[in-house]
Structures are given as C-alpha cells and as structure tokens.
Amino acid sequence: MSNYELEEGSTLNLDFKKLQKIAQCGADVLPAVAQDAETGEVLILGYVNELALKTAQETGMATFWSTSRNELWIKGKTSGDFLKLEEIRVNCEQNSLLYRVIPQGKGACHTKNKDGVARKGCYYRKISDKNSLKFV
C-alpha cells in the first residue's frame, strides 16, 4: 500500500505490528499523546525516551523519539508547526505521557488537507464500517 493510500485513502489498513517494530528498534520508549490544552482534541501520538523528555522540558516544545528514524524529533522543527508545552502529565502506572500543548502553527499532522494546509491533528478519519474510513 502506498503512503498516499495509507494517509489519504478510505481503506482500513491498521498496523497491528507497530509495537513489535518499536520493540525491534531497540529504543527504550513510552507512548506520549499530544493534546490541545484549550480544546482537548488529541493531536498526535508519538514515543518518548529520556532524551526526548529532557529536551521537551528544556525547550518547552513537544519532543519525541522517532522510532522509524531512530533520532530525536522536536515537533515543528522542520515544518514550523511547533507544539508549545503547557504541562506534561504522567499516567498512574508511569508508562505513558500526556503532553498538553498549544499549537504554534497551522497544524500538528505531517499530512495536508485538500488545500495543502497541515491538518490540525492526525485523527482526521473515522471508521465508518468494517473496512472503510471517512474524513471528519
């Protein structure tokens, strides 16, 4: 399946092996959700290691560890669509983080809408039936 079909298509093709891939990359990470602090909308899900967390705390910007590129990823460094940290929360079991953020650009997702503008968040489609997706 092409990246275009995966990101813009209407066919459901969930990656149930994602956590296996992360485990194989050898990085010690945990999931981190970025949520718009004003609206409550979930924007993106990424992964954080100790370096990413320290960098986020020092810079005040949502920072992740790219498990596919195996490198530090300061959200917005390339696109200009930074996510300014308001606070960092940890769950009860201390195995995931919540970044409460204020978006500083046009969107948080690397994909773009039909007008070529970054989407506000990565959750722009919903499952409409067993195997198809609809844009929301």
N, C-alpha and C positions, 0 to 999 in steps of 0.2 A: 504494500500500500504506500502510495506517495505521501510526502509530508503535506502537500496541498489537500489531498483527500482526507487525511487524518485530521487536519486542523480546520478545514472548511467544509468537509463533506457531511452527508446525512446518514452515513452508515456507522452503526455502533461497532467499535473495534477496541474494546478495553484491553489494556496491557496488564494482565494479571501477573506477569513475571517481573514487574518493576522492582519489587523489593528484593527479589533474587539478584537482579542486575546490580542493585545498590550494594548488596552484601558482597558480591564478587569484585566490586571496585576497590574494596579494602579500606575504605574511609570509615572512621568512627563518626557516624552522624545520627541525628534525630530529626523528625519532621518539624517544620515550622510553618505555620499558617500566617499569612499577612491579611489583616482585616482592616477595612477603612474605619478609623476611630470615630468618625462622625456619623456614618450611615449604617455601620455594622456589616456591610457587604464583605463577603470573603473574596479576596482578590486573587491570591495565588497560594500555592503550596510549594515549599522548597525544603531543602535539607540544610542543617547547620552542624558544623563541627566546632571545636573550641576556638579555632582561629576566627571563624565567621562570627561567632557570638562576641568575641573580644573586639573585633573590628566594628561590629554594629554598635556596641556600647561606646566605643571611642569616637566614631564618626556621626552617630545619631541617624544613620541610614540603614534600612533593612539590608542585611548582608547574608548571603547563603554560601554553601559549598556546592559547586556544580559537580554532581556525581557523574555526569557524562563527559565533562572536560577535565575533571579532577583538578579543579582550581577554584580560588576564591571568586565570588561573584557579588559585587556590590550592585544591587538592582538599580538600573538607571545610568550606570557609568558610561555605557555605550549609547543608549537611546535618549538619555536626558530625562527619562521618566522615573525619577527617584521616588522612594517611599520614605518619608521622614518619620522616624520613630517617635511615638508619643510615650509608649511604655512596652516593656517585654514581660509577658506573663508565662508562668510555667504550670503545667497540669499537675494533678495530685500525685501521680506516680513519677514525676520528673523525667518523663520520656518524650515530651513534645513541648514546643514553644508556641506562643501566640504573639506575633508582632502586631501591635495596634499602631496604625500608621496614618499619616496624612499624605495622600498622593501629591506629588510636586510637578507632575507633567500632564500629558494628555491621557495616559492610561498605564495599566500595570502589566498587561499581557504583551508578549512579543508578536502576537498576530494582530492584523489590522482589519478594520471593518471595510465595507464596500466603498467608503470614501477615502480609504488609505490612512485612517487615523487609528492609532493603537487603541485596542479595546480596553475599557475600564478595568476589567478583570478577566481571568481565564475561564470562568464558568459562564460562558455565553450561549451554551446549548443545553437543552433538556432532553431526556429520553422520553419519546412520545409513545413508543410501543416497544416490543421486544428487541427490534434490531434497527430502529431509526432514531435520528436526532432532529430536533427543531431548534432554530435560533430563537433566543428570547430577547 
